[in-house]
Amino acid sequence: MTGAPVTVGPLGRLGAWTADHVRLVSLTWVVIAIALGVFAPKAEKALSGAGWEASGSESTVVRSVVQQEFGGLSSSGLMVVLHSDTKTTADPAYAAAVQRVAAVLRTDSRVGSVVLPRADVSISQDGKTAIVQAGATADSTAMVAAADDLKGSLQKAGGDGVQVALTGASGMWSDFNTANRKAMMKSELYSWPVTLVILLLAFGSLVAAGLPLMLTILGLVASAGVLFLATKLGHVSIWAMNFAMMFALALGIDYALFIVHRFRGALFGGQRTPREAVAETMDTAGKAVLFSGLTVLISLTAVMIVPSPAFRSMALGIMIAVLFILLATLTLLPAVLAKLGPRIDKLGLPWAHAGEHRSARFARWAELLWRHPLVAGAAALAVLAVLIVPVFGLKTGMPSIKVVPKGDTSRVGYDLVQKAFGSGAPGSLQIVAPAADVARAETVAKADAGIARLLPTQRNAAGTLALITAVPNVDPSAPALKTTIDRLRTTLPAGALLGGSVAENHDLEQALAAKTPIVIGVVLVLGFLLLLLALQAPIIAAVGVLTNLLAVGGAFGIARLIFQGGHGAGLLGFEPQGFLDAWGPVFFFAMIFAISMDYTVFLLSSAKEHWDRTGDAKDAMVGGLAHSGRVIFAAGGVMVAVFFTFALSGPLPPKEMGVILGFAVLLDAVLVRLILIPVALRLLGTRAWALPRWLDRILPNVRFGHA
């Protein structure tokens, strides 16, 4: 027996077509997986370990000039530190170690020059610590790769009581990326078993639980292959792969939950044939998934505004993964569901059919909210308000050496340089000035209160430019150094430019601060427009977008307490920097907004379907929550589990990511989507779905129900 026939729209017809052409759809995805999967294993080695810079900034110009005119001794060059507790540079064993280090550096084509230790410049006063510099002939990405290749051999070049450590910006990023890669692998080991258990509980059967994993694997393989191909056109950050993996897993689960939940309802509850159930599912839940995916893509597109190669490529990596997950959800998943039919619940648990229709538990919860909206809404707002308050004291900064594990060579070398040459020595500033301005530039730099000393000035081969190296008197991560950089740029001669690794970080931080409000504004406006198109209701679309800010604020409030204040640092195993990494507000906001909009679309599209069918505000609120609450709760549970595993792993930035995203999803799913949005629907009543006539004439007609 089948239910009454339904008339479906374009997505419903696409679903029916995939049901009729299961073999063709499956074969197409197999070809895509194989074609791109060939390149996937090569992606990790091809991806960039650098790119954390503000393109076109003064500091990047300085790096380019120093690279070309001063033997490659730019911020990308390699710094090798030698130290002995008992020997000095005059000792033959120490001198031999210096020569071995130089020999190792000269074997790499990316090293253009090697500068041996010099008295009063790169040899400490006690003679026990010395620095060998290697000029770069390649860009910052290639020099991080050079650090990867050379740090082991350089460390072995020590011996006879002489310690050798590769440090500097390239060495730090090399160590950080290695630690980050290990952390990601560790997180995967934690997250996959937890995810499988939650999926089994949420789907109720092994067969159904395997569907999001199918989407995730396809998304990961395809996106990794595309990212490798993208490296042939430009640099792509290794973080792009990390985030692509995370979003492929998160959205693969979200979308599969929503589609399978609706398919079961149509197949078993609506008594449809598998083909009819697929068509009905794609016409309703499929439409919601499409709008959700578009919202995610739009949110991440806004990150492209930030003028940083690392940021843009990370957003690109996520977008590629989302695109493949979305395409697979709209084509392969319905084809597989049509093929499985009733076997979707094979190897099922006792509650396998529990969520195939209206959830009785969430219906009761919705009824409770309908009766007591003010109490529930006020309680949720109070919790969020308490968590948001700390945000107003949030400080940001670029990562310090504390993001690198203590035993890694770059941190060991950093500490040795500070002890031997002063706290500011690892963050020396580079000033490039025309020959006519050299004397004035030296005078200004030497007189500045933030500068401890100047190293001997170098001149280029043509004698037209000079390089002044200024050693600050504070640690490179100290806020006072930012003030010094800004002050020097205003007092140095007009033709002089200031750079160095610390200046590059400062310029990127300023670019982030300038672009963050723009990114947030663009994300909010585009998110509203897409929700308006989907829901045909400007008031509830605005509520859906603005309530996202509550979960974001709460998550960053928690982040301030943990990462800036150090609360829980021992439990999470990190050394607080006293601030949140500067990329957090803009990048994590876009990610949180994208994920939150998933739940917004799922909830409000279900409510809109009930409203279109009955025109009853209570039915829209109660029915929408009853049909989507279980999916939101289950998907949120999986995401929280996945993100919190990152909080337990490796370096500080993945911990920040895991904590912020984990708490954001938790707050959004529980307090915002399952309490505040339903309460808003209750208080607004029919006004929630009001559509002005002039706007009705402009908007295309979008409906989530079917005839």
N, C-alpha and C positions, 0 to 999 in steps of 0.2 A: 504494500500500500504506500502511495506517495501523497504528499500534501498538495494543496492547490498550486497550479503553475504560477510562476512569477515572471515578470518582465524585468530584464536587467539592462544596465547601461554598458558603456564601453569596457570597463574593467571586468564586469560580469561576463561579457562576451569573450574577453581575453581568457578568463578562467575556464569557460566552457571549451574554448579552442585548445587550451593546453590539455584538458581532460581527453579531448579527441585525438591528440597528437602526442601522447606521452613519450613514445619512442623517439620522435624527432626532437622534442624539447630536451630529453635526457641526453641524447647523443650530442646535441649542440653544447650543453654544459660540460660534457666529458671532453669535447674538443677544446673548449676554452680552458678548462682546468689543466689539460696536458700541455697545450701551447704555451700558456703562461707559467705553468708549474716547472717547466724546464729551466726557467730563469730564476725561480724563487730561491733555490739554495745559494745562488750567487749574490743575492740582494744584500745580505748583512755585511759582506766584505766590501761591497761597492758603495755603501752608504757613507755619508760624511760624518766626521766626528766634530766638525767645527761649524761655522756659520752663525755664531752668536755675536752679531755685530749689527750696527745701524748702517745700512748701505748708504754711501755717499756722505757720511759724516766726516768731520775734520780728522778724527783719529784714523779712519780707514785711509784717508788721503796720505797721512803721515806714514802709515805702514807701507803703502805703495812706493812712496818716494824713498824711504829708507831701504826698502827691498832693492830698488834699482840703483841707488846712488851710493850706498854705504855698505856694500858687501853682504847684503841680505840680513843685517843684524837688526831686524825689526822684531816686533812682538811675536811673530811666528817662528823666529829662530829658536834654536835649542840651547838650553842652559844646563851644563853639566857641573855638578858640585863635587869636589873631592875634599875629604876631611880625615884627619888622623888625630887621635888623642895623644899620641906619643911622638909623631914625626912632623917635620916641617917640609916646605917645598924644597929646601936645600938638601934634604936627605935623598940619596940615590934611589931608594925604594919608592919614595914619593914621586920623584922626577920620572921614574920608569912608568908609574901608574898614569901620570899625565900624558906621556907619549902613547901609551896603549889606548887611552881614551881618544886622543887625537886620531890615531890610526883607525879606530872603529868608526869615527865620524866621517873620515875621508873615504870610506868604502861606499858611502851612500851618495848617489847622484843628486839627491835633493839637498845635499849640503854643499854650498858653493865656496865657503871659506871657513877656516878654523882659527880662532884667536886664542892663543895660549895665555895662561895667567900672567898678569903684570903687577909688579909691586905698586902699592898705593892705589891700585885700580881694582884688581880682581884677586888680590892676595890679602888675607887678613893681617892685622898688625902682628899677631903671634905666629904667623906663617903656617898655621895648621889647617886653614881652609882656603881653597882656591877655586876659581871658576874658569871653565873652558867654554867659550861661546862658539856656536856653529851658525854661520849665516845661511839663510834659506834661499833656495833658487826656485821654490814652488810656492803655491798659495797656502793659506792657513789649513785647508782641509788635507792637502798632501803632507804638510809638516806634522799634523797630528798622526797621520799614518806612518810617517817616518819615526816618530816617537814610539809608536806601537812596535815597530820592527827593531829599533835600536836599544830600547831601555834594558832588555835582558843582557845583551852583549856588553853594554856599558857598565852594568852592575858587576859583571864578571871581570871587567878590566881592573877592578880594584885588587885587593890582596895585600899581604905583607903589612897589615895594620892600617891600610888606606881604604876608606869607604867611598863609594862612587854612587851618586844619585842624579837621575835626570829630572829636572824641574822646569819652571817657566810655564807660560800659558799652554804651549803645545803638549808638554809633559803632563800638566794637570788635566787637560781634556782627555788625553790618552788614558790616564789612570781612572778618571771618572767614568768614561764610556765603558771601560772594561768592568768596573765595579757595577755599573748600571746594567750591563748585559747579564752578569751573574745574578743580579737581583731580580731581573725579569724572569730568568729561568727558574729561580727559587720560587717566585710568586706563582708561576705556572704550575709548579709541582704542588703548591698549596691549593691553588684555586680550582684546578680541574676536578679533583675528587669532591670538593665541596659543591662545585657547580653540578656535577653529575647527581649527587644526592638530592639537591634542591630541585633539579629538573625532574627527577623521578617522582618526587613528592608532588610537584606542581602539575605534571602531565598525567601522572597516575599509571603510566605504562612505559615499558622500555622502548617500544617501537616509537611512540610519540615523542619520548624524551630524546631520541636520536635525531629528530628532525632539525632542531636548532644547531646541533653539532654539525650536521651536514652543511647548513648555511654558513656556519662559522668557518669551517675548513675551506669551503669554496671561496669565501671572501678573503681569507688569509692567503691562500695560494695565489689567487688571481691578483690581489693587490701587491703582494711581494714581487710577482713577476713584472707588473707594471712599474713599480718603484725602481726595479733594476733597470728597466728600459729608460726610465726618466733620468737615471744617472748619466746616460749617454748624451743628454741634452744640457745638463747642469747638475750642480751639487744638490743632493737630497740628504737631509739630516737622518742619522740613525734613529733619532726619536720618532721619525715618521713611521717606522716599522713598529715601534713599541705601541704607539697610540693606535695604529691601524689594527693591531692584534686585539687591543682592549675593546675598541668600538665594534669590531667584527663579532666578538663574543657577546658583548652587551646587546647590540641591536639584533643579532641573529636570534638570541633568546627572546627578546621583546616581541619581535615581529612573528616569530613562530608561535609563541604563546597566544597572541591575539588571533592569528589566523586559525590555528588548530582549535582553540576554544570555540570560535564561531562555527567552524566546520562541523564539530561534534554536535553543536546545538541544531544545525540544519539537518544533519544526517540522521541523528537518533531522535531528537525532539521534534523536528519538522517533518520527519518521515520522507526525506528526499532521497532520490537516487544519488550515488556519489557524484555524478556529473552535475546534477541540479544543486547539490549541496556546495560544490566548488563554485559554481556560478553565483549563487546567493552570497557565499562568503566573500568572494572577491568584489562583489558589488557593494558590500557594506564594510567589512573589516579591511578588505584590500584597499578601499578608497582611503580609509583612515591611515593605513600604513603608508600609502603614497604621500599623503599630506605630511605625515610625520617625517618621512625620509627627506622630503623637500625642505622642511623646516630645519632639519639637522644640517643639510648641505648649505642652506642660506646662512645659518648661524656661523658656520665655519668659514664661509666665503669672506665674512667681515674681517676675519683675522688677517687676511691678505693685505689689509690696510697697513699693518705694521711693517716697516721697511727693513725686515731682517730675513736673510735666507733661511735660517733655521726655523723661524716661525712659519714662514710661508710653506716650506716643504713639509712641516709637521701637519699643518692644516690640509695640505694636498694629500698626504698619506691617509688621513682619516677620511677625507672625502672620497677617495678612490675605494676604500674599504666599504664605506656606506653605500656607494653606488652599486657595487657588486652584490652586497647583501640585499639591497632593495630590488635589483633586477631578479635575483634568484628567488626572492620571496614572492614576486609577482608572476613568475613563470614556472620555475622548477618546483617550488613547494606545492602549488595547486595541482600540478601534474602528478606529483608523488601521492598527494592526498586522494586524488581520483583513482589512482591505481590501488592504493591501500583499501579505501572504502572502510567497511566495518573493522578491518584488521588493524586500524589505527589504535585500537585498544588491546591488541594482542600482547600477551605477557603483562597484563594489567594488574594493578593492585585493587583491593576491594573498593576504593573510592574513584576508580577510573572514570566513571560517568558523573561524578559529583558536580563537575562544573560545566556540564554540557548545556544546561539551560540557565535560567535565572538562579543566582546564588541566594539561597534562603538567608544565610548569615548576613550577607551584605545588604540584602533587602531590609532585614530587621535593623541593621545599623542605619540605613538611610531613613527609615521611618523614625528612628530615635532622633536623628538630626533634624528631621522635619518638625518634630514636636518641640525640640529644645535647641533651636539654632543659635541663640545668643549665648547660652552657657558654653556650648561646644566651641563656637567660634572665638569667644573671648579667651577661653583656656588655651586654644591653639595659638592665638595671637600673643598671649602673654609669654608662652614658652619661647616663641620666635623672637619676641622683643628682647627678652633677657639675653638670648644668644647673639643678637645683632649689636647690642650696645658696645661690646669690645671692639667692633670694627672701626669705630671712630678714633681709636688709638693705634691702628695698624701701621706699621712701618715696612717699607720694602727696600731691597738692595740686591745687587748682583751677587751671585754665589761667591763665598769666600773659600779659602783652602779647606775649611771645615767640611765641605761636601765630599772631600776625598778621604778614604779610609786612612787611619793613622800610620799604618805600616807601609803604605805605597810610596814609591821612590820620590814622586813629585812633592809629597808632603814632608818627607824626610829632608829632601833638599831645601825646601822652603824654610824649614825650621833652622837648618844649618846656616843658610844665608842670613837670616835675621840675627842669629846669635853672633855671627862673625862681622857683619857689615851694617847692622842697625835694623830697626823694625820696619823701615820703609824700603829697604833694599830690594825685596822681591817685586816691588811695584814701581820701579824707576820710570820717570816720565821722559819722553823723547821730544825735544823741541827742534824742529827744522826751520832754519832761518836763512835768508839770502846773505851773501858775504857782507853786504853793506850794513846789515842789521845785527851782526853777530855780537859785537861789543855791547850794544844796548840790551840785547836779549840776555846775555850772560849777567849783566848788572841787575836786571829786573829779577831774574830767576834766583840769583844768589842772595838778593835782599829779601826775598819773600819769606814770611814767617813760617810757612809750611814746608820749606825745603831745608834739609840738613846739610847737603853739600852738592857740588857739581863735579862730575868726572871730567877728565880732559876732553876738550872739544875736538871733534873729528871733522875733516873737510872732504868733500867729494873730489874725484880725480880732476875735474875741470876747475876746481877752486871757486865755484859759484855758489855752493851751498855748504852749510855747516850743521852738524848734529850735536846738540847739547843734551847730555844725559843728566837729569836732575833727580837726586835721591830724596824722597820725602822723609819727614821725621815721624810719621805715624804708620801704622799697619795699613796695607793696601785696602782693607775692607772698612777702615774707619771713616765715618761720615765727614770728618774734617778734611779728608783728602779730596772729596768732591768739591768742597768750598775752595780749596787750593787750586784745583784745576780751573774752576770758573774764574777765580780771581786772576790767575796768570793769563788766561785768554783775553782778559780785558786790559791788562797792563803791558803785555808783550808788544813789541812793534807790530804794525799792521801786517807786515809780510811774513811774520813767524807763525808757525802752526804747531800745535801741541798734540801729541799722541802717546802711544804706549798701551800695554794691555789694560791697565787700570782706566785710562782715558777711554778706551774702546768700550769697556763695561759701563762707564759713566754715560757715554753718548747713547748707548743702547737703552740704558735705564731712562734717560730723558725722552728718548723717542717713544718708549713704552708709556711713560706718564702722559705724553702729549696725545698719543693715539688711543689710549684706553677709553676716555669718554666718548670718542667718536665711534669706536668699535661697539661699545655698549649701546649707544644710540641707534646705530645702524641695525644691530641685532634686534633690538626691541621693536623698531619700526617695521622691519621686514617680517618679523615674527607675527606682529599684529596684523599686517596686511594678508599674510597667508592664512591665519586663523579666521580673519574676516571673510576671506574667499571661501574657506571650508564651511564655516558655520552660518554665514549670512546673518550675523547678529553682532553689531559693533560693540555693544555693552559687555557681553560675556566674553567676547574676543579680547577686549582690553583687560578685563578681570583676569583672564587666563594668562596673559602676558605679564601683567604687573605682579601677580602673586608669585611668579618665578623669582622675583627679586628677594622675596622673603626667605626662601630656602637658600639662595646664594648668600645673602647677608648672614644668616645663621651659621652657614658652613665656614665663612671667612672669620666670623667671630670666634668660633672654636679654634680655627687655625691660628689666630692671633694668640690665644691663650697657650696653645701647645708649642708652636714654633718660635714665636717671639718671646713669650713669657717663660718657656721651658717646662711648663707643667706636663708631666708624663714623659719627659725626655728619657728618663731611666727605663721606663717600661717599654718604650718604642726603640730604645737603643740608638740615640743620636745626640750630637753635641749642638745645642742651640746657637744660632748665629746672632740672635737679638733682632731679627727681622724675617720677613717672608721673602722668598726669592721674587724678584721684580716681575718676572713673566707670569706669576700666578694670577693676579687680578684679571688681566686681559684674556689669557689663554684658558684658564680654568672657568672663567665666566662663560665664555663661548661654549665650552664643553658641557657645563652644567645646564645652561639654557637649552642646548640641543637635546640633552637627555630628558630634562623636565618637560619639554614640549611633547615628547613621546607620550607621557602619561596624560598631559593635557588633551592631546588629540584623541587618545583612546577613550577618556572619560566623556569629553564634551561631544565627540562624534556619536557616541552611544546615546547620550542625552538628547542630541539633536534628532536622532532617528526616532526616538519616542515622541518628541515634540511634533515632528512632521506628521507622525501617524495619528496622534490623538489631540494635539493642541492643548494638552493639559500640563501645567507647570509641575504639579506634583509627580505625575507619571514620568515626566522628563527627568526629574531629579532622582527619584527613587529607582525607576527603571534603568536609567543610565548607570547609576552606581551598582545596582544589582547585577548588571550584565558585564561591567568592566572592572569592578572592584577587586575581584579575585585575580584577574590578570595583572592589574597594577601592583597588588600586594606581592604576588609571586615573582614578577619581573624585578620589582624593587629589591626583594630579598636576594635574588641571584646577583644583582649588580652590587649591592652592599657587600656581599660576601667576596666577590671578585676584587672590588676596590680596596677593601680592608686588608686583603692579602698583600697588596703593594705597600701598605703601611708597615708591614713587618719586615720588609726586605731592604737590604743594601743601603745605598747613599741617601742623603737627605731629600733631594728633589722627588724621587719616587715615593718617599714617605709622605711628603706634602701632597702629592697628587692623590695618593690613596686615601689619606685622611679627609681632604677637602671634598673629593668626589664622593667618597663613601657617606660622609655626613650629609652632604647636599642631597643625595638620592634618598637617604633615610628620612630627612626632614620633609623633602618634597612629596614622597610617596605617602607618608603617614599623616603629616599635619596639613599639607597644602591640598593634595589631590583627594584624599579620603575624608577631609574635614572642611577646610575653608572653601573650596570650590563648591561642594554640595550646599554648604551654608549660604554661600553667595546666591546660588540658584534658588534656594528657599526664600531668601529675603527679597530678591529681585522679582520673583514670580514671573508673570508674563512679560515684564519689562526686559528680562534677560534676553528674550528672543525677538525683541522689537527691531524692525528694519525700516528706516525712513524710505519713503517712496522714491525720493531722488536717488538714493543709494541702490534701491532695488532695480532701478532702470539701468544702472551701470554694471552691477555685478552679474556674472554668469550664474545660471541656476545650478546649484550643487545640492544634491540630496543624498543622505546616507541610508535612506530606506529604499524599498522597492515596491512595485505595484503587485 
